[in-house]
């Protein structure tokens, strides 16, 4: 598909004797918010790690921007937020941001501007010089999101980005996601929260390492005669999360 920025073909992933991804085929379009919905253990995190180049499929192929992953050339185009916060706790938020901005190759002037912008977005400006070890869990998630956004990546891969974030801020984070989409960015978001799934342009429903359905929230509900994404997920053979 000409507008695909991600193409996944016949991907399997095995850890020892355990098969965690089973024959995944998927295209994700440029400029869409694509959600991966499923309970813990469905394979969502393993799949997004492969998209970010942090894991390699046992078999099959993943292409991002028409280049096979993993690829060092694509680092500047990707923003990745892991499920576990990868932060330096002994440093302040500002020092963390400066460190990652330098890794991304941002120049000093741009670095200063982006640091302010991303911290305003996640509403942490007043805590910029606080040591991260003193942050709450929700604040650490927000700082991780700010770091992922620093270099204005074309593709954002976000693994459970709003876990531990209060409902009001969660709404503003999703507003920011839709603004990024308007700017032409592509977002891949894993979640097990049904109301977040409704906010995605398209969804991939996952269960036990398989992709059991793909479509817009409305298409998935219509196909199963369901009133909600949760009902549709169960109708496709999913399990309650």
C-alpha atoms as one frame of an Amber mdcrd trajectory, in Angstrom:
protein
   0.000   0.000   0.000   1.505   3.336  -1.076   0.526   5.174   2.096   1.873
   2.517   4.463   4.648   3.579   6.802   4.675   0.179   8.530   4.396  -3.177
   6.795   4.445  -6.429   8.781   4.532  -9.740   6.934   4.238 -13.264   8.411
   5.930 -12.296  11.683   6.485 -14.936  14.335   8.395 -14.493  17.595   9.477
 -17.318  19.877  11.141 -17.132  23.284  12.428 -20.625  24.004   9.455 -22.917
  23.475   6.895 -20.123  23.869   5.458 -18.559  20.712   4.474 -14.995  21.612
   3.681 -13.699  18.102   1.930 -15.905  15.565   1.778 -15.038  11.870   1.201
 -11.264  12.150   0.315  -9.432   8.931  -0.461  -5.726   9.177  -0.148  -2.395
   7.353  -0.225   0.912   9.235  -0.870   4.067   7.239   0.961   7.370   7.379
  -0.827   9.950   9.501  -3.092   7.621  11.471  -3.399   6.728  15.128  -3.304
   2.944  15.209  -4.180   1.181  18.448  -3.123  -2.297  19.526  -5.735  -3.523
  21.966  -5.504  -6.649  24.065  -4.983  -8.007  27.584  -1.588  -8.493  29.219
   0.303 -11.289  27.487  -1.396 -10.728  24.122   1.920  -9.839  22.432   1.452
  -6.072  22.091   4.720  -5.083  23.766   6.770  -7.642  21.834   5.308  -6.379
  18.552   6.008  -2.702  19.236   9.536  -3.542  20.391  10.080  -5.149  16.986
   8.669  -2.041  15.286  11.145   0.069  17.265  14.030  -2.257  16.345  14.566
  -3.466  19.901  13.529  -7.042  19.126  14.018  -9.097  15.964  11.315 -11.444
  14.634  12.098 -15.161  14.746  10.732 -15.226  11.202   8.938 -12.818   8.909
   9.708  -9.227   7.988   8.962  -5.747   9.334   9.472  -2.676   7.157   9.224
   0.880   8.481   9.342   3.692   5.917  10.183   1.003   3.328  13.289  -0.074
   5.250  13.648  -3.425   6.985  13.888  -3.292  10.760  16.014  -3.117  12.770
  17.726  -0.135  11.101  20.029   2.473  12.622  19.110   4.861   9.798  15.601
   5.211  11.178  16.460   6.222  14.752  15.842   9.921  14.084  12.426   9.178
  12.555  11.180   7.072  15.479  10.032   8.020  18.949   9.611   5.099  21.360
   8.053   5.119  24.807   8.501   1.830  26.629   6.073   0.330  29.108   8.765
   0.654  31.786  10.213   4.134  32.196  13.830   4.333  31.012  14.917   7.344
  33.057  18.005   8.325  35.034  16.543   8.670  38.517  19.570  10.434  39.991
  19.261  13.243  37.420  16.702  16.033  37.214  14.062  16.061  34.494  16.001
  18.807  32.719  19.193  16.737  32.780  17.334  13.700  31.434  15.899  15.768
  28.592  19.279  17.356  27.810  20.895  13.921  27.675  18.351  12.446  25.282
  18.251  15.604  23.173  22.018  15.306  22.713  21.605  11.646  21.708  19.077
  12.710  19.079  21.554  15.305  17.786  19.426  18.373  18.547  21.344  21.625
  18.346  21.557  23.811  21.439  18.957  26.390  20.379  16.469  23.788  19.161
  17.147  21.685  22.250  16.197  24.547  24.565  12.994  25.285  22.649  11.872
  21.658  22.427  12.591  21.068  26.101  10.155  23.844  27.014   7.530  22.679
  24.497   7.427  19.030  25.537   7.374  19.805  29.260   4.467  22.201  28.742
   2.663  19.482  26.817   2.914  16.989  29.680   2.376  19.720  32.308   5.666
  19.209  34.122   7.226  22.651  33.622   7.133  23.401  37.355   9.051  20.190
  38.076  11.796  20.611  35.497  14.613  20.837  38.036  13.308  18.196  40.429
  15.295  14.962  40.720  13.380  12.209  38.918  13.692   9.863  41.925  11.231
  12.235  43.619   8.681  11.975  40.792   5.483   9.990  41.211   4.797   7.089
  38.846   2.455   9.229  36.741   5.029  12.024  36.490   7.646   9.541  35.289
   5.253   8.364  32.553   4.714  11.946  31.463   8.467  12.626  31.394   8.991
   9.477  29.305   6.406  10.767  26.837   8.142  14.158  26.708  11.448  12.439
  25.877   9.828  10.396  23.097   8.498  13.622  21.540  11.715  15.658  21.825
  13.068  15.189  18.293   9.696  15.499  16.487   9.679  11.902  15.219   7.623
  10.958  12.172   6.493   7.720  13.841   5.645   7.539  17.545   5.494   4.086
  19.143   3.892   4.333  22.576   3.495   1.314  24.856   0.719   1.964  27.411
   1.528   5.720  27.439  -1.194   6.825  29.868  -0.848   4.204  32.608  -0.792
   5.977  35.963  -1.919   9.311  34.515  -5.052  10.939  35.946  -8.159  11.163
  33.712  -7.987  14.940  33.147  -4.374  14.857  32.008  -5.046  11.701  29.999
  -7.603  13.654  27.989  -5.089  16.419  27.269  -2.459  13.836  26.262  -4.892
  12.360  23.732  -5.659  15.842  22.441  -1.920  16.204  21.870  -1.867  12.873
  20.019  -4.589  14.097  17.656  -2.698  17.347  17.116   0.398  15.341  16.169
  -1.746  13.384  13.732  -2.896  16.679  12.155   0.794  17.518  11.680   1.190
  14.322   9.655   2.734  12.148  12.355   1.876   8.470  12.691   1.163   7.052
  16.141   1.039   3.431  17.279  -0.433   3.112  20.767  -0.841  -0.048  22.829
  -3.643  -0.067  25.369  -6.050  -2.277  27.262  -8.322   0.695  28.069 -11.493
   0.544  26.004 -12.262   4.291  25.927  -8.756   4.966  24.609  -9.301   2.363
  21.896 -12.324   4.373  20.715 -10.040   7.381  20.128  -7.889   5.519  17.575
  -8.438   5.746  13.818  -7.982   1.989  13.470  -7.438  -0.883  15.862  -5.666
  -4.195  15.813  -7.216  -6.587  18.328  -4.694  -9.038  19.790  -5.119 -12.220
  21.749  -2.511 -14.874  22.620  -0.014 -13.579  20.056  -2.477 -13.372  17.186
  -4.092 -10.436  15.441  -7.757 -11.437  15.582  -9.286  -8.382  13.845  -8.307
  -5.046  12.276 -10.536  -2.085  11.449 -11.912   1.237  12.610 -13.733   1.126
  15.950 -17.017   1.625  14.101 -16.263  -1.149  11.587 -15.392  -3.604  14.343
 -18.593  -2.814  16.228 -20.744  -3.059  13.096 -19.156  -6.346  12.032 -20.032
  -7.951  15.357 -23.302  -6.118  16.029 -21.767  -4.685  19.188 -22.435  -1.446
  21.067 -18.891  -1.089  22.378 -15.314  -2.037  21.529 -15.255  -4.306  24.581
 -18.240  -6.263  23.244 -16.645  -6.411  19.779 -13.371  -7.675  21.242 -15.152
 -10.483  23.061 -17.184 -11.301  19.952 -13.993 -11.718  17.899 -12.731 -14.251
  20.428 -10.890 -11.935  22.774 -10.796 -12.253  26.527 -11.682  -9.713  29.121
  -8.764  -7.557  30.354
